[in-house]
Structures are given as C-alpha cells and as structure tokens.
Amino acid sequence: MTTKPVDTVLFDLDDTLVTYNRSTQEVLDEAFAAVGVEPFFAAEAYFARYEEFLPRTDSIEGLREACFAAVADERGHDPALGRDVADAFNARRDHGDVRLLPGAREVVDRFADDYRLGVVTNGHPDVQRPKLAEVDLDTAFETVVFAGHDTAPKPAPDPFDRALTTLGSTADRAVHVGNSLASDVAGANAAGLRSVWIPAYEERATAEPHYRLESLTELDERPWA
C-alpha cells in the first residue's frame, strides 16, 4: 500500500514540548508536609488514576481532589485527608511555571512552513493554556484539542479525529508526536495516524510506535519523509 505524504503534524504537550520547572513529586511532598502527614502515595499513583477522573470532573482542582481521595481510601486513609492534600497541592501548583524542552521551539518554527500544526493534549484548558502562553506557543498551532474536556481522553481516537477535521487533513496524511506509549502512541495508532514516540520516562510496552526518537531535535530528519 502506498503511503501518502504527510501534511499535518500533531504534538502532545506535557513532557513532549514543555515540562514543569518543579516536578509533581516535589509539589506533592510539599503538600503532605503542609497537611502535616507522612506521605502515603507517590506521584506515580496520581498519574495512574489521572485519566480515570479526567472525564468526570470540570476542573483540574476537582480532578485532584477526587483522585487523591480515591487513592487515600484505597490505602486505608480517610478520603477527606486525600482531599486536604489535594487542596494543599492545588495551592502550590503554578501551571505557568513551565519551560520548553530542548528543540521544541526550533521544530515548531521550522515545521510551520511545511505542515498544518496542532496539539492534542490530555488536560483541562485552564491547565494547558497557561503552559502554551508561558512559552509563547499559544499562537503557534492552528488547533489545540483538550482531550478529556473537548472529547474523550487519549488513547481514544476522538481527539485526533477532531484535530484532523479542524485542520482539513486525514489520518493517512498525519503524524502525532508524543512521549507516552499508553496515550500518545496507542491513541494515534487507533486513529490511523503514524506515531512518533520520544520517551520521557521508563514505560511498559503497551503499543508499538512507527518511529522512536531520542529527542525533538531528531524530528528535523522527518523520519516519515
């Protein structure tokens, strides 16, 4: 089967284009200290439950409260204590306190001349928009889909379909670049896009990317060309 040329590139946001200056674990540790209890879960437990609560809540603050309460309950603590930790976390997390990852600005600027560009990110708009604004990427993309808010969250194909419809492209002419096998690669594959995986952390193999790169700078080679 002939592969059609790519005219559209979609990007994940968190840990693909930007990252927090202070890690989630750092803020979580401060939240436990503020509440005055010994930590009873790590950031990974939050990440593992994040997408479960994403479609159920209207704000990131509410998501954390529900998620932390559930984690507290499953570990034998009062759910109210989990909500207290979430409140302390919410008071300390600044969604504008982010930085671009190496190569992000250069890739986006160069690709703008040759491709339709979009972002498909799991997260609420009130969390993700400040990140784009902080690094001056808020006008760099023709569409931004807030999966879990505008559509079902990744890895559902819906957010990719929505982005491509807005951009007037099709899955067989598009690639998606992201750091997560479970949401980015699996979601892009399910939607029929070619997937580019740039791992940010160790992850159990749950999907097979079309291309694996070590950094954004390698995108200059345009492996799909």
C-alpha positions as CSV (number, residue, x, y, z in Angstrom):
1,M,0.0,0.0,0.0
2,T,1.3,3.4,-0.9
3,T,2.0,5.8,2.0
4,K,0.6,9.3,1.4
5,P,2.9,12.3,2.1
6,V,2.5,13.9,5.5
7,D,0.8,17.4,5.5
8,T,-0.1,17.5,9.2
9,V,1.9,17.1,12.5
10,L,0.2,16.9,15.8
11,F,2.0,17.2,19.1
12,D,1.4,16.2,22.7
13,L,2.1,19.0,25.2
14,D,3.3,17.7,28.6
15,D,6.8,16.2,28.6
16,T,6.8,16.4,24.8
17,L,7.0,20.2,24.2
18,V,7.1,21.5,27.8
19,T,7.8,20.4,31.3
20,Y,7.2,21.8,34.7
21,N,10.1,23.5,36.4
22,R,9.0,21.8,39.7
23,S,8.1,18.2,39.4
24,T,4.8,16.8,40.5
25,Q,6.6,14.8,43.2
26,E,8.2,18.0,44.6
27,V,4.9,19.7,44.9
28,L,3.2,16.6,46.3
29,D,5.9,16.3,49.0
30,E,5.3,19.9,50.0
31,A,1.5,19.3,50.1
32,F,2.0,16.4,52.5
33,A,4.2,18.5,54.7
34,A,1.7,21.3,54.7
35,V,-1.1,19.0,55.9
36,G,1.3,17.5,58.5
37,V,1.1,13.8,57.5
38,E,3.7,11.4,56.3
39,P,3.4,10.8,52.5
40,F,1.2,7.8,51.8
41,F,1.4,7.8,48.0
42,A,3.8,9.0,45.3
43,A,3.2,11.0,42.1
44,E,3.0,7.7,40.1
45,A,-0.1,6.8,41.9
46,Y,-1.7,10.1,40.9
47,F,-0.6,9.6,37.3
48,A,-2.1,6.1,37.2
49,R,-5.5,7.4,38.2
50,Y,-5.5,10.7,36.3
51,E,-7.2,9.6,33.1
52,E,-9.9,7.7,35.2
53,F,-11.1,11.0,36.7
54,L,-10.4,13.3,33.8
55,P,-13.8,12.9,32.1
56,R,-15.7,13.1,35.4
57,T,-14.5,16.5,36.7
58,D,-14.8,20.0,35.5
59,S,-11.5,21.4,36.7
60,I,-8.0,20.2,37.5
61,E,-8.6,21.1,41.1
62,G,-11.6,18.9,41.3
63,L,-9.8,16.1,39.5
64,R,-7.0,16.1,42.1
65,E,-9.5,16.2,45.0
66,A,-11.4,13.2,43.6
67,C,-8.2,11.3,42.6
68,F,-6.3,11.9,45.9
69,A,-9.4,11.0,47.9
70,A,-9.7,7.7,46.0
71,V,-6.0,6.9,46.5
72,A,-6.3,7.7,50.2
73,D,-9.3,5.4,50.5
74,E,-7.6,2.5,48.7
75,R,-4.6,2.8,51.1
76,G,-6.7,2.8,54.2
77,H,-6.9,6.6,54.9
78,D,-9.9,8.8,55.2
79,P,-10.8,10.2,51.8
80,A,-11.1,13.6,53.4
81,L,-7.4,13.5,54.1
82,G,-6.7,12.9,50.5
83,R,-8.8,16.0,49.6
84,D,-6.8,18.0,52.2
85,V,-3.6,17.0,50.4
86,A,-5.2,17.9,47.1
87,D,-6.1,21.4,48.4
88,A,-2.5,21.9,49.6
89,F,-1.2,20.7,46.2
90,N,-3.6,23.0,44.3
91,A,-2.4,26.0,46.3
92,R,1.2,25.3,45.3
93,R,1.0,24.2,41.6
94,D,1.5,27.1,39.2
95,H,0.6,25.9,35.7
96,G,2.6,28.7,34.1
97,D,5.8,27.5,35.8
98,V,7.0,25.5,32.8
99,R,9.8,25.6,30.3
100,L,10.3,24.4,26.7
101,L,12.1,21.1,26.2
102,P,15.2,21.3,24.1
103,G,14.5,21.6,20.4
104,A,10.8,22.4,20.8
105,R,10.8,26.0,19.6
106,E,13.1,25.2,16.6
107,V,11.0,22.3,15.5
108,V,7.7,24.1,15.7
109,D,9.0,27.2,13.9
110,R,10.5,25.1,11.1
111,F,7.6,22.8,10.7
112,A,5.2,25.8,10.4
113,D,6.3,26.4,6.9
114,D,5.6,22.8,5.7
115,Y,2.8,21.3,7.8
116,R,-0.5,22.1,9.4
117,L,0.2,22.0,13.1
118,G,-1.9,21.1,16.1
119,V,-1.8,20.0,19.7
120,V,-3.7,17.0,21.2
121,T,-3.2,17.0,24.9
122,N,-4.9,15.3,27.8
123,G,-5.9,18.0,30.3
124,H,-8.3,20.9,31.1
125,P,-8.0,24.1,29.2
126,D,-7.4,26.1,32.4
127,V,-4.3,23.9,33.0
128,Q,-2.9,23.6,29.5
129,R,-3.5,27.1,28.1
130,P,-1.2,28.8,30.6
131,K,1.6,26.5,29.6
132,L,1.3,27.4,26.0
133,A,1.1,31.1,26.8
134,E,4.2,30.9,29.1
135,V,6.4,29.6,26.4
136,D,4.9,31.8,23.7
137,L,3.4,28.9,21.8
138,D,-0.2,30.0,22.2
139,T,-0.5,31.2,18.6
140,A,1.8,28.6,17.1
141,F,-0.8,25.9,16.4
142,E,-3.9,26.0,14.2
143,T,-5.9,23.9,16.7
144,V,-5.5,22.7,20.3
145,V,-7.7,19.8,21.4
146,F,-8.1,19.4,25.2
147,A,-8.7,15.7,25.3
148,G,-10.8,14.7,28.3
149,H,-12.6,18.0,28.1
150,D,-13.4,18.6,24.4
151,T,-13.5,14.8,23.7
152,A,-12.7,11.5,25.3
153,P,-9.1,11.5,26.6
154,K,-6.3,9.8,24.7
155,P,-5.8,7.0,23.9
156,A,-9.3,7.2,22.4
157,P,-9.1,8.2,18.7
158,D,-11.7,11.0,19.1
159,P,-9.3,13.9,19.9
160,F,-7.1,13.0,16.9
161,D,-10.2,12.9,14.7
162,R,-11.3,16.2,16.0
163,A,-7.9,17.9,15.3
164,L,-7.7,16.5,11.8
165,T,-11.2,17.6,11.0
166,T,-10.4,21.1,12.1
167,L,-7.2,21.1,10.1
168,G,-8.8,19.7,7.0
169,S,-6.5,16.7,6.9
170,T,-6.8,12.9,7.2
171,A,-5.2,10.3,9.3
172,D,-3.2,8.8,6.5
173,R,-1.5,12.2,5.9
174,A,-0.7,12.9,9.6
175,V,1.7,12.0,12.3
176,H,1.4,12.5,16.1
177,V,4.5,13.2,18.3
178,G,4.3,12.3,22.0
179,N,6.1,10.9,25.0
180,S,3.6,8.3,26.1
181,L,3.1,4.8,24.7
182,A,-0.1,4.3,26.5
183,S,-1.9,7.5,25.4
184,D,0.0,9.1,22.5
185,V,1.2,6.1,20.5
186,A,-1.8,3.9,21.3
187,G,-4.2,6.7,20.5
188,A,-2.5,7.8,17.3
189,N,-2.3,4.2,16.1
190,A,-6.0,3.7,16.9
191,A,-6.9,6.8,14.9
192,G,-4.8,5.7,11.9
193,L,-2.0,8.2,12.2
194,R,1.7,7.5,12.1
195,S,3.1,7.7,15.7
196,V,6.4,9.2,16.8
197,W,7.5,8.3,20.3
198,I,10.0,10.4,22.2
199,P,10.2,8.6,25.6
200,A,10.4,10.9,28.7
201,Y,10.5,8.0,31.3
202,E,10.5,4.3,31.6
203,E,7.2,2.8,30.4
204,R,5.8,-0.7,30.0
205,A,5.4,-1.5,26.3
206,T,1.7,-1.1,25.5
207,A,1.9,0.0,21.9
208,E,4.4,0.0,19.0
209,P,5.3,3.4,17.6
210,H,6.0,3.8,13.9
211,Y,9.1,5.8,14.8
212,R,11.2,6.1,18.0
213,L,13.4,9.1,18.5
214,E,15.6,10.2,21.4
215,S,14.8,13.9,21.3
216,L,12.8,16.5,19.5
217,T,15.9,17.7,17.5
218,E,15.8,14.4,15.6
219,L,12.4,15.4,14.2
220,D,14.4,17.6,11.8
221,E,15.2,14.4,9.9
222,R,11.5,13.9,9.3
223,P,11.6,10.1,9.5
224,W,8.2,9.8,7.7
225,A,9.6,11.5,4.6
